[in-house]
Amino acid sequence: MGNLAYSVDKTRLEEGFREFGTVVSAQVIMDRETGRSKGFGFVEMGSDGEAQAAISAMNGKSFDGRNLTVNEARPQEPRSGGFGGGMRRSGPGGGRRGPTSGGGDRY
């Protein structure tokens, strides 16, 4: 779900969704650097029926002063660019490191 108020924590999220069934887990995504909420999170319900009831009831509803966007989670798509994994190659010799970094291909 998105558009969570930055004050919402895991406990508050669980409380807000309990009326629709068993909350198996709740998570608010936090920024690693600041430790503050990123404004979105995930709730896992006990059954598909409970999940659909929660989505229908909570999508667009005001929750702690903000209108939520609630939908079924989709698998995360692979990211491109930036740091953090994947193999990079540039040109015929592969991505070569500078002379002070030990050389070799970057992965």
Biopython code that builds the backbone (N, CA, C, O; Angstrom):
import numpy as np
from Bio.PDB.StructureBuilder import StructureBuilder

atoms = [
    (1, "MET", "N", (0.833, -1.171, 0.000)),
    (1, "MET", "CA", (0.000, 0.000, 0.000)),
    (1, "MET", "C", (0.877, 1.231, 0.000)),
    (1, "MET", "O", (2.005, 1.208, 0.492)),
    (2, "GLY", "N", (0.361, 2.281, -0.543)),
    (2, "GLY", "CA", (1.121, 3.512, -0.620)),
    (2, "GLY", "C", (0.374, 4.674, -0.008)),
    (2, "GLY", "O", (-0.801, 4.571, 0.345)),
    (3, "ASN", "N", (1.073, 5.766, 0.107)),
    (3, "ASN", "CA", (0.578, 7.021, 0.668)),
    (3, "ASN", "C", (0.304, 6.928, 2.163)),
    (3, "ASN", "O", (-0.602, 7.581, 2.680)),
    (4, "LEU", "N", (1.096, 6.107, 2.853)),
    (4, "LEU", "CA", (0.977, 6.021, 4.310)),
    (4, "LEU", "C", (1.497, 7.306, 4.947)),
    (4, "LEU", "O", (2.472, 7.896, 4.481)),
    (5, "ALA", "N", (0.845, 7.721, 5.999)),
    (5, "ALA", "CA", (1.375, 8.832, 6.787)),
    (5, "ALA", "C", (2.713, 8.383, 7.375)),
    (5, "ALA", "O", (2.865, 7.225, 7.763)),
    (6, "TYR", "N", (3.673, 9.289, 7.442)),
    (6, "TYR", "CA", (5.002, 8.929, 7.936)),
    (6, "TYR", "C", (4.992, 8.512, 9.403)),
    (6, "TYR", "O", (5.954, 7.909, 9.879)),
    (7, "SER", "N", (3.926, 8.822, 10.116)),
    (7, "SER", "CA", (3.816, 8.444, 11.528)),
    (7, "SER", "C", (3.327, 7.009, 11.723)),
    (7, "SER", "O", (3.402, 6.484, 12.834)),
    (8, "VAL", "N", (2.826, 6.367, 10.663)),
    (8, "VAL", "CA", (2.288, 5.003, 10.772)),
    (8, "VAL", "C", (3.436, 4.010, 10.938)),
    (8, "VAL", "O", (4.394, 4.010, 10.165)),
    (9, "ASP", "N", (3.319, 3.162, 11.964)),
    (9, "ASP", "CA", (4.308, 2.113, 12.182)),
    (9, "ASP", "C", (3.629, 0.753, 12.000)),
    (9, "ASP", "O", (2.440, 0.683, 11.691)),
    (10, "LYS", "N", (4.390, -0.317, 12.192)),
    (10, "LYS", "CA", (3.897, -1.679, 12.006)),
    (10, "LYS", "C", (2.653, -1.955, 12.852)),
    (10, "LYS", "O", (1.676, -2.514, 12.354)),
    (11, "THR", "N", (2.686, -1.569, 14.109)),
    (11, "THR", "CA", (1.571, -1.820, 15.022)),
    (11, "THR", "C", (0.304, -1.117, 14.543)),
    (11, "THR", "O", (-0.777, -1.706, 14.549)),
    (12, "ARG", "N", (0.438, 0.128, 14.134)),
    (12, "ARG", "CA", (-0.727, 0.892, 13.649)),
    (12, "ARG", "C", (-1.288, 0.263, 12.381)),
    (12, "ARG", "O", (-2.504, 0.215, 12.194)),
    (13, "LEU", "N", (-0.416, -0.212, 11.519)),
    (13, "LEU", "CA", (-0.849, -0.855, 10.278)),
    (13, "LEU", "C", (-1.636, -2.124, 10.590)),
    (13, "LEU", "O", (-2.690, -2.362, 10.001)),
    (14, "GLU", "N", (-1.128, -2.940, 11.515)),
    (14, "GLU", "CA", (-1.837, -4.154, 11.925)),
    (14, "GLU", "C", (-3.217, -3.817, 12.476)),
    (14, "GLU", "O", (-4.206, -4.459, 12.121)),
    (15, "GLU", "N", (-3.283, -2.816, 13.339)),
    (15, "GLU", "CA", (-4.566, -2.411, 13.935)),
    (15, "GLU", "C", (-5.567, -2.002, 12.869)),
    (15, "GLU", "O", (-6.746, -2.344, 12.955)),
    (16, "GLY", "N", (-5.104, -1.273, 11.869)),
    (16, "GLY", "CA", (-5.992, -0.770, 10.829)),
    (16, "GLY", "C", (-6.568, -1.853, 9.931)),
    (16, "GLY", "O", (-7.630, -1.661, 9.339)),
    (17, "PHE", "N", (-5.894, -2.975, 9.820)),
    (17, "PHE", "CA", (-6.346, -4.031, 8.918)),
    (17, "PHE", "C", (-6.960, -5.229, 9.628)),
    (17, "PHE", "O", (-7.497, -6.122, 8.973)),
    (18, "ARG", "N", (-6.890, -5.263, 10.949)),
    (18, "ARG", "CA", (-7.409, -6.392, 11.719)),
    (18, "ARG", "C", (-8.905, -6.606, 11.528)),
    (18, "ARG", "O", (-9.378, -7.739, 11.614)),
    (19, "GLU", "N", (-9.648, -5.553, 11.274)),
    (19, "GLU", "CA", (-11.097, -5.699, 11.132)),
    (19, "GLU", "C", (-11.486, -6.523, 9.901)),
    (19, "GLU", "O", (-12.641, -6.933, 9.786)),
    (20, "PHE", "N", (-10.552, -6.776, 8.980)),
    (20, "PHE", "CA", (-10.845, -7.530, 7.767)),
    (20, "PHE", "C", (-10.412, -8.989, 7.858)),
    (20, "PHE", "O", (-10.630, -9.761, 6.925)),
    (21, "GLY", "N", (-9.794, -9.374, 8.991)),
    (21, "GLY", "CA", (-9.383, -10.754, 9.184)),
    (21, "GLY", "C", (-8.046, -10.842, 9.890)),
    (21, "GLY", "O", (-7.605, -9.897, 10.544)),
    (22, "THR", "N", (-7.412, -11.990, 9.747)),
    (22, "THR", "CA", (-6.137, -12.248, 10.406)),
    (22, "THR", "C", (-5.008, -11.532, 9.668)),
    (22, "THR", "O", (-4.810, -11.732, 8.470)),
    (23, "VAL", "N", (-4.280, -10.706, 10.390)),
    (23, "VAL", "CA", (-3.096, -10.060, 9.824)),
    (23, "VAL", "C", (-1.907, -10.966, 10.130)),
    (23, "VAL", "O", (-1.484, -11.078, 11.281)),
    (24, "VAL", "N", (-1.371, -11.610, 9.096)),
    (24, "VAL", "CA", (-0.242, -12.520, 9.254)),
    (24, "VAL", "C", (1.034, -11.717, 9.491)),
    (24, "VAL", "O", (1.848, -12.074, 10.343)),
    (25, "SER", "N", (1.205, -10.637, 8.738)),
    (25, "SER", "CA", (2.368, -9.774, 8.924)),
    (25, "SER", "C", (2.053, -8.383, 8.393)),
    (25, "SER", "O", (1.202, -8.201, 7.522)),
    (26, "ALA", "N", (2.759, -7.424, 8.940)),
    (26, "ALA", "CA", (2.643, -6.034, 8.486)),
    (26, "ALA", "C", (4.041, -5.437, 8.510)),
    (26, "ALA", "O", (4.824, -5.697, 9.424)),
    (27, "GLN", "N", (4.343, -4.641, 7.504)),
    (27, "GLN", "CA", (5.675, -4.051, 7.407)),
    (27, "GLN", "C", (5.573, -2.660, 6.802)),
    (27, "GLN", "O", (4.927, -2.464, 5.772)),
    (28, "VAL", "N", (6.210, -1.707, 7.444)),
    (28, "VAL", "CA", (6.352, -0.362, 6.899)),
    (28, "VAL", "C", (7.786, -0.263, 6.394)),
    (28, "VAL", "O", (8.726, -0.569, 7.129)),
    (29, "ILE", "N", (7.959, 0.159, 5.156)),
    (29, "ILE", "CA", (9.288, 0.234, 4.563)),
    (29, "ILE", "C", (9.976, 1.506, 5.050)),
    (29, "ILE", "O", (9.440, 2.609, 4.948)),
    (30, "MET", "N", (11.189, 1.312, 5.585)),
    (30, "MET", "CA", (11.941, 2.416, 6.178)),
    (30, "MET", "C", (13.137, 2.779, 5.303)),
    (30, "MET", "O", (13.717, 1.921, 4.637)),
    (31, "ASP", "N", (13.494, 4.046, 5.314)),
    (31, "ASP", "CA", (14.681, 4.521, 4.622)),
    (31, "ASP", "C", (15.911, 4.108, 5.420)),
    (31, "ASP", "O", (15.983, 4.382, 6.618)),
    (32, "ARG", "N", (16.871, 3.460, 4.788)),
    (32, "ARG", "CA", (18.052, 2.975, 5.505)),
    (32, "ARG", "C", (18.890, 4.102, 6.091)),
    (32, "ARG", "O", (19.442, 3.969, 7.183)),
    (33, "GLU", "N", (18.984, 5.191, 5.379)),
    (33, "GLU", "CA", (19.844, 6.287, 5.830)),
    (33, "GLU", "C", (19.231, 7.114, 6.950)),
    (33, "GLU", "O", (19.916, 7.477, 7.906)),
    (34, "THR", "N", (17.935, 7.413, 6.833)),
    (34, "THR", "CA", (17.311, 8.303, 7.812)),
    (34, "THR", "C", (16.557, 7.555, 8.909)),
    (34, "THR", "O", (16.313, 8.106, 9.982)),
    (35, "GLY", "N", (16.184, 6.290, 8.641)),
    (35, "GLY", "CA", (15.400, 5.537, 9.606)),
    (35, "GLY", "C", (13.932, 5.933, 9.629)),
    (35, "GLY", "O", (13.178, 5.471, 10.485)),
    (36, "ARG", "N", (13.519, 6.786, 8.695)),
    (36, "ARG", "CA", (12.124, 7.232, 8.614)),
    (36, "ARG", "C", (11.347, 6.409, 7.601)),
    (36, "ARG", "O", (11.931, 5.816, 6.694)),
    (37, "SER", "N", (10.045, 6.374, 7.755)),
    (37, "SER", "CA", (9.176, 5.670, 6.825)),
    (37, "SER", "C", (9.306, 6.253, 5.423)),
    (37, "SER", "O", (9.492, 7.458, 5.248)),
    (38, "LYS", "N", (9.204, 5.372, 4.429)),
    (38, "LYS", "CA", (9.189, 5.817, 3.034)),
    (38, "LYS", "C", (7.761, 6.073, 2.555)),
    (38, "LYS", "O", (7.559, 6.503, 1.420)),
    (39, "GLY", "N", (6.770, 5.812, 3.408)),
    (39, "GLY", "CA", (5.384, 6.096, 3.055)),
    (39, "GLY", "C", (4.660, 4.951, 2.365)),
    (39, "GLY", "O", (3.583, 5.145, 1.801)),
    (40, "PHE", "N", (5.248, 3.757, 2.407)),
    (40, "PHE", "CA", (4.526, 2.609, 1.872)),
    (40, "PHE", "C", (4.862, 1.367, 2.688)),
    (40, "PHE", "O", (5.825, 1.344, 3.453)),
    (41, "GLY", "N", (4.038, 0.332, 2.503)),
    (41, "GLY", "CA", (4.240, -0.873, 3.282)),
    (41, "GLY", "C", (3.462, -2.036, 2.722)),
    (41, "GLY", "O", (2.855, -1.946, 1.655)),
    (42, "PHE", "N", (3.489, -3.138, 3.463)),
    (42, "PHE", "CA", (2.845, -4.368, 3.039)),
    (42, "PHE", "C", (2.099, -4.976, 4.222)),
    (42, "PHE", "O", (2.562, -4.926, 5.362)),
    (43, "VAL", "N", (0.930, -5.552, 3.925)),
    (43, "VAL", "CA", (0.165, -6.303, 4.916)),
    (43, "VAL", "C", (-0.176, -7.640, 4.280)),
    (43, "VAL", "O", (-0.689, -7.689, 3.162)),
    (44, "GLU", "N", (0.105, -8.722, 4.988)),
    (44, "GLU", "CA", (-0.250, -10.059, 4.522)),
    (44, "GLU", "C", (-1.423, -10.538, 5.358)),
    (44, "GLU", "O", (-1.344, -10.600, 6.584)),
    (45, "MET", "N", (-2.518, -10.877, 4.678)),
    (45, "MET", "CA", (-3.722, -11.326, 5.361)),
    (45, "MET", "C", (-3.775, -12.853, 5.370)),
    (45, "MET", "O", (-3.049, -13.507, 4.621)),
    (46, "GLY", "N", (-4.638, -13.423, 6.223)),
    (46, "GLY", "CA", (-4.735, -14.855, 6.411)),
    (46, "GLY", "C", (-5.296, -15.628, 5.235)),
    (46, "GLY", "O", (-5.019, -16.820, 5.102)),
    (47, "SER", "N", (-6.084, -14.982, 4.370)),
    (47, "SER", "CA", (-6.655, -15.672, 3.208)),
    (47, "SER", "C", (-6.834, -14.669, 2.071)),
    (47, "SER", "O", (-6.789, -13.456, 2.275)),
    (48, "ASP", "N", (-7.039, -15.208, 0.869)),
    (48, "ASP", "CA", (-7.278, -14.341, -0.287)),
    (48, "ASP", "C", (-8.552, -13.528, -0.103)),
    (48, "ASP", "O", (-8.610, -12.358, -0.479)),
    (49, "GLY", "N", (-9.573, -14.154, 0.478)),
    (49, "GLY", "CA", (-10.830, -13.445, 0.702)),
    (49, "GLY", "C", (-10.664, -12.266, 1.644)),
    (49, "GLY", "O", (-11.213, -11.190, 1.411)),
    (50, "GLU", "N", (-9.894, -12.478, 2.721)),
    (50, "GLU", "CA", (-9.629, -11.377, 3.656)),
    (50, "GLU", "C", (-8.821, -10.276, 2.985)),
    (50, "GLU", "O", (-9.060, -9.091, 3.213)),
    (51, "ALA", "N", (-7.869, -10.676, 2.159)),
    (51, "ALA", "CA", (-7.047, -9.687, 1.452)),
    (51, "ALA", "C", (-7.903, -8.855, 0.505)),
    (51, "ALA", "O", (-7.770, -7.632, 0.455)),
    (52, "GLN", "N", (-8.781, -9.516, -0.246)),
    (52, "GLN", "CA", (-9.647, -8.783, -1.174)),
    (52, "GLN", "C", (-10.603, -7.845, -0.435)),
    (52, "GLN", "O", (-10.876, -6.741, -0.905)),
    (53, "ALA", "N", (-11.109, -8.278, 0.712)),
    (53, "ALA", "CA", (-11.985, -7.423, 1.516)),
    (53, "ALA", "C", (-11.229, -6.186, 1.995)),
    (53, "ALA", "O", (-11.763, -5.077, 1.974)),
    (54, "ALA", "N", (-9.985, -6.381, 2.427)),
    (54, "ALA", "CA", (-9.175, -5.261, 2.904)),
    (54, "ALA", "C", (-8.853, -4.299, 1.769)),
    (54, "ALA", "O", (-8.917, -3.083, 1.949)),
    (55, "ILE", "N", (-8.509, -4.834, 0.604)),
    (55, "ILE", "CA", (-8.207, -3.979, -0.546)),
    (55, "ILE", "C", (-9.426, -3.144, -0.909)),
    (55, "ILE", "O", (-9.323, -1.929, -1.079)),
    (56, "SER", "N", (-10.586, -3.797, -1.029)),
    (56, "SER", "CA", (-11.817, -3.093, -1.403)),
    (56, "SER", "C", (-12.185, -2.005, -0.408)),
    (56, "SER", "O", (-12.592, -0.910, -0.796)),
    (57, "ALA", "N", (-12.040, -2.309, 0.877)),
    (57, "ALA", "CA", (-12.447, -1.363, 1.914)),
    (57, "ALA", "C", (-11.439, -0.232, 2.131)),
    (57, "ALA", "O", (-11.830, 0.900, 2.417)),
    (58, "MET", "N", (-10.157, -0.529, 1.998)),
    (58, "MET", "CA", (-9.137, 0.458, 2.385)),
    (58, "MET", "C", (-8.595, 1.298, 1.230)),
    (58, "MET", "O", (-8.047, 2.374, 1.467)),
    (59, "ASN", "N", (-8.736, 0.834, -0.015)),
    (59, "ASN", "CA", (-8.217, 1.613, -1.130)),
    (59, "ASN", "C", (-8.974, 2.933, -1.259)),
    (59, "ASN", "O", (-10.191, 2.945, -1.446)),
    (60, "GLY", "N", (-8.252, 4.025, -1.159)),
    (60, "GLY", "CA", (-8.848, 5.357, -1.231)),
    (60, "GLY", "C", (-9.354, 5.891, 0.091)),
    (60, "GLY", "O", (-9.742, 7.056, 0.181)),
    (61, "LYS", "N", (-9.354, 5.047, 1.131)),
    (61, "LYS", "CA", (-9.858, 5.453, 2.449)),
    (61, "LYS", "C", (-8.805, 6.272, 3.193)),
    (61, "LYS", "O", (-7.605, 6.021, 3.079)),
    (62, "SER", "N", (-9.278, 7.248, 3.952)),
    (62, "SER", "CA", (-8.378, 8.048, 4.786)),
    (62, "SER", "C", (-7.912, 7.204, 5.967)),
    (62, "SER", "O", (-8.714, 6.611, 6.688)),
    (63, "PHE", "N", (-6.592, 7.168, 6.143)),
    (63, "PHE", "CA", (-5.975, 6.404, 7.225)),
    (63, "PHE", "C", (-4.916, 7.302, 7.836)),
    (63, "PHE", "O", (-3.913, 7.616, 7.196)),
    (64, "ASP", "N", (-5.138, 7.711, 9.064)),
    (64, "ASP", "CA", (-4.244, 8.653, 9.742)),
    (64, "ASP", "C", (-3.994, 9.911, 8.904)),
    (64, "ASP", "O", (-2.876, 10.421, 8.829)),
    (65, "GLY", "N", (-5.076, 10.393, 8.276)),
    (65, "GLY", "CA", (-5.013, 11.673, 7.569)),
    (65, "GLY", "C", (-4.596, 11.615, 6.110)),
    (65, "GLY", "O", (-4.504, 12.660, 5.466)),
    (66, "ARG", "N", (-4.338, 10.427, 5.564)),
    (66, "ARG", "CA", (-3.949, 10.319, 4.155)),
    (66, "ARG", "C", (-4.778, 9.239, 3.478)),
    (66, "ARG", "O", (-5.081, 8.213, 4.087)),
    (67, "ASN", "N", (-5.147, 9.467, 2.219)),
    (67, "ASN", "CA", (-5.916, 8.482, 1.465)),
    (67, "ASN", "C", (-4.983, 7.406, 0.925)),
    (67, "ASN", "O", (-4.082, 7.688, 0.135)),
    (68, "LEU", "N", (-5.210, 6.169, 1.362)),
    (68, "LEU", "CA", (-4.343, 5.058, 0.992)),
    (68, "LEU", "C", (-4.547, 4.608, -0.450)),
    (68, "LEU", "O", (-5.632, 4.740, -1.015)),
    (69, "THR", "N", (-3.484, 4.079, -1.022)),
    (69, "THR", "CA", (-3.545, 3.334, -2.271)),
    (69, "THR", "C", (-3.239, 1.893, -1.888)),
    (69, "THR", "O", (-2.123, 1.579, -1.474)),
    (70, "VAL", "N", (-4.230, 1.020, -2.028)),
    (70, "VAL", "CA", (-4.069, -0.375, -1.599)),
    (70, "VAL", "C", (-4.347, -1.282, -2.794)),
    (70, "VAL", "O", (-5.402, -1.186, -3.422)),
    (71, "ASN", "N", (-3.401, -2.158, -3.103)),
    (71, "ASN", "CA", (-3.587, -3.134, -4.165)),
    (71, "ASN", "C", (-2.766, -4.366, -3.852)),
    (71, "ASN", "O", (-1.966, -4.375, -2.917)),
    (72, "GLU", "N", (-2.972, -5.408, -4.645)),
    (72, "GLU", "CA", (-2.234, -6.641, -4.440)),
    (72, "GLU", "C", (-0.778, -6.436, -4.839)),
    (72, "GLU", "O", (-0.485, -5.832, -5.870)),
    (73, "ALA", "N", (0.120, -6.941, -4.019)),
    (73, "ALA", "CA", (1.549, -6.788, -4.294)),
    (73, "ALA", "C", (1.930, -7.580, -5.533)),
    (73, "ALA", "O", (1.428, -8.678, -5.774)),
    (74, "ARG", "N", (2.829, -6.992, -6.311)),
    (74, "ARG", "CA", (3.382, -7.663, -7.487)),
    (74, "ARG", "C", (4.852, -7.942, -7.231)),
    (74, "ARG", "O", (5.485, -7.228, -6.454)),
    (75, "PRO", "N", (5.410, -8.966, -7.869)),
    (75, "PRO", "CA", (6.841, -9.238, -7.688)),
    (75, "PRO", "C", (7.667, -8.034, -8.122)),
    (75, "PRO", "O", (7.319, -7.348, -9.083)),
    (76, "GLN", "N", (8.754, -7.784, -7.413)),
    (76, "GLN", "CA", (9.622, -6.663, -7.740)),
    (76, "GLN", "C", (10.314, -6.928, -9.064)),
    (76, "GLN", "O", (10.838, -8.018, -9.293)),
    (77, "GLU", "N", (10.315, -5.925, -9.937)),
    (77, "GLU", "CA", (10.973, -6.064, -11.233)),
    (77, "GLU", "C", (12.459, -5.809, -11.074)),
    (77, "GLU", "O", (12.873, -5.019, -10.226)),
    (78, "PRO", "N", (13.270, -6.486, -11.898)),
    (78, "PRO", "CA", (14.717, -6.262, -11.815)),
    (78, "PRO", "C", (15.061, -4.812, -12.098)),
    (78, "PRO", "O", (14.444, -4.172, -12.949)),
    (79, "ARG", "N", (16.034, -4.305, -11.391)),
    (79, "ARG", "CA", (16.462, -2.927, -11.576)),
    (79, "ARG", "C", (17.640, -2.891, -12.536)),
    (79, "ARG", "O", (18.381, -3.865, -12.669)),
    (80, "SER", "N", (17.799, -1.769, -13.194)),
    (80, "SER", "CA", (18.960, -1.615, -14.064)),
    (80, "SER", "C", (19.687, -0.343, -13.677)),
    (80, "SER", "O", (19.084, 0.603, -13.170)),
    (81, "GLY", "N", (20.982, -0.330, -13.919)),
    (81, "GLY", "CA", (21.784, 0.854, -13.609)),
    (81, "GLY", "C", (22.079, 0.944, -12.128)),
    (81, "GLY", "O", (21.611, 0.124, -11.338)),
    (82, "GLY", "N", (22.845, 1.929, -11.765)),
    (82, "GLY", "CA", (23.183, 2.156, -10.371)),
    (82, "GLY", "C", (24.110, 1.100, -9.827)),
    (82, "GLY", "O", (24.773, 0.397, -10.590)),
    (83, "PHE", "N", (24.163, 0.983, -8.537)),
    (83, "PHE", "CA", (25.039, 0.027, -7.871)),
    (83, "PHE", "C", (24.231, -1.171, -7.417)),
    (83, "PHE", "O", (23.000, -1.137, -7.398)),
    (84, "GLY", "N", (24.936, -2.231, -7.053)),
    (84, "GLY", "CA", (24.251, -3.301, -6.347)),
    (84, "GLY", "C", (23.926, -4.532, -7.142)),
    (84, "GLY", "O", (22.840, -5.086, -6.971)),
    (85, "GLY", "N", (24.797, -4.985, -7.994)),
    (85, "GLY", "CA", (24.553, -6.281, -8.578)),
    (85, "GLY", "C", (24.447, -6.261, -10.077)),
    (85, "GLY", "O", (24.426, -5.210, -10.717)),
    (86, "GLY", "N", (24.381, -7.450, -10.613)),
    (86, "GLY", "CA", (24.335, -7.588, -12.052)),
    (86, "GLY", "C", (25.725, -7.478, -12.642)),
    (86, "GLY", "O", (26.650, -6.976, -12.005)),
    (87, "MET", "N", (25.857, -7.947, -13.849)),
    (87, "MET", "CA", (27.154, -7.877, -14.497)),
    (87, "MET", "C", (27.170, -6.690, -15.435)),
    (87, "MET", "O", (26.200, -6.446, -16.152)),
    (88, "ARG", "N", (28.264, -5.952, -15.435)),
    (88, "ARG", "CA", (28.405, -4.799, -16.312)),
    (88, "ARG", "C", (29.572, -5.041, -17.243)),
    (88, "ARG", "O", (30.630, -5.517, -16.832)),
    (89, "ARG", "N", (29.369, -4.716, -18.466)),
    (89, "ARG", "CA", (30.457, -4.808, -19.426)),
    (89, "ARG", "C", (30.437, -3.560, -20.289)),
    (89, "ARG", "O", (29.379, -3.063, -20.675)),
    (90, "SER", "N", (31.612, -3.074, -20.577)),
    (90, "SER", "CA", (31.696, -1.914, -21.454)),
    (90, "SER", "C", (32.756, -2.189, -22.508)),
    (90, "SER", "O", (33.949, -2.205, -22.204)),
    (91, "GLY", "N", (32.333, -2.400, -23.719)),
    (91, "GLY", "CA", (33.266, -2.640, -24.810)),
    (91, "GLY", "C", (33.764, -4.069, -24.837)),
    (91, "GLY", "O", (33.335, -4.901, -24.038)),
    (92, "PRO", "N", (34.679, -4.353, -25.764)),
    (92, "PRO", "CA", (35.132, -5.719, -25.986)),
    (92, "PRO", "C", (35.865, -6.361, -24.817)),
    (92, "PRO", "O", (35.799, -7.581, -24.669)),
    (93, "GLY", "N", (36.555, -5.605, -23.988)),
    (93, "GLY", "CA", (37.342, -6.205, -22.919)),
    (93, "GLY", "C", (36.609, -6.352, -21.613)),
    (93, "GLY", "O", (37.205, -6.788, -20.629)),
    (94, "GLY", "N", (35.357, -6.012, -21.563)),
    (94, "GLY", "CA", (34.638, -6.035, -20.301)),
    (94, "GLY", "C", (34.899, -4.755, -19.537)),
    (94, "GLY", "O", (35.709, -3.934, -19.966)),
    (95, "GLY", "N", (34.233, -4.573, -18.420)),
    (95, "GLY", "CA", (34.417, -3.366, -17.612)),
    (95, "GLY", "C", (35.695, -3.479, -16.820)),
    (95, "GLY", "O", (35.747, -4.231, -15.847)),
    (96, "ARG", "N", (36.699, -2.776, -17.193)),
    (96, "ARG", "CA", (37.988, -2.844, -16.494)),
    (96, "ARG", "C", (38.058, -1.781, -15.419)),
    (96, "ARG", "O", (37.624, -0.646, -15.616)),
    (97, "ARG", "N", (38.605, -2.160, -14.290)),
    (97, "ARG", "CA", (38.783, -1.216, -13.190)),
    (97, "ARG", "C", (40.059, -0.430, -13.404)),
    (97, "ARG", "O", (40.921, -0.824, -14.189)),
    (98, "GLY", "N", (40.168, 0.656, -12.718)),
    (98, "GLY", "CA", (41.350, 1.515, -12.834)),
    (98, "GLY", "C", (42.580, 0.835, -12.291)),
    (98, "GLY", "O", (42.482, -0.200, -11.632)),
    (99, "PRO", "N", (43.758, 1.413, -12.565)),
    (99, "PRO", "CA", (45.015, 0.779, -12.184)),
    (99, "PRO", "C", (45.196, 0.598, -10.683)),
    (99, "PRO", "O", (45.965, -0.272, -10.271)),
    (100, "THR", "N", (44.520, 1.382, -9.853)),
    (100, "THR", "CA", (44.710, 1.245, -8.406)),
    (100, "THR", "C", (43.691, 0.308, -7.769)),
    (100, "THR", "O", (43.768, 0.039, -6.570)),
    (101, "SER", "N", (42.733, -0.197, -8.556)),
    (101, "SER", "CA", (41.685, -1.017, -7.951)),
    (101, "SER", "C", (41.878, -2.503, -8.164)),
    (101, "SER", "O", (41.027, -3.291, -7.750)),
    (102, "GLY", "N", (42.964, -2.914, -8.796)),
    (102, "GLY", "CA", (43.214, -4.335, -8.922)),
    (102, "GLY", "C", (42.794, -4.948, -10.251)),
    (102, "GLY", "O", (43.051, -6.130, -10.479)),
    (103, "GLY", "N", (42.164, -4.194, -11.126)),
    (103, "GLY", "CA", (41.789, -4.703, -12.452)),
    (103, "GLY", "C", (40.701, -5.755, -12.377)),
    (103, "GLY", "O", (40.165, -6.037, -11.305)),
    (104, "GLY", "N", (40.384, -6.327, -13.515)),
    (104, "GLY", "CA", (39.375, -7.390, -13.568)),
    (104, "GLY", "C", (38.014, -6.870, -13.970)),
    (104, "GLY", "O", (37.774, -5.663, -13.990)),
    (105, "ASP", "N", (37.123, -7.799, -14.291)),
    (105, "ASP", "CA", (35.769, -7.436, -14.671)),
    (105, "ASP", "C", (34.943, -7.083, -13.444)),
    (105, "ASP", "O", (35.155, -7.620, -12.357)),
    (106, "ARG", "N", (34.000, -6.171, -13.638)),
    (106, "ARG", "CA", (33.096, -5.766, -12.559)),
    (106, "ARG", "C", (31.857, -6.632, -12.575)),
    (106, "ARG", "O", (31.273, -6.871, -13.632)),
    (107, "TYR", "N", (31.455, -7.102, -11.414)),
    (107, "TYR", "CA", (30.224, -7.875, -11.293)),
    (107, "TYR", "C", (29.364, -7.317, -10.199)),
    (107, "TYR", "O", (28.278, -7.837, -9.942)),
]
sb = StructureBuilder()
sb.init_structure("model")
sb.init_model(0)
sb.init_chain("A")
sb.init_seg("    ")
for serial, (resi, resn, name, xyz) in enumerate(atoms, 1):
    if name == "N":
        sb.init_residue(resn, " ", resi, " ")
    sb.init_atom(name, np.array(xyz, "f"), 0.0, 1.0, " ", f" {name:<3s}", serial, name[0])
structure = sb.get_structure()
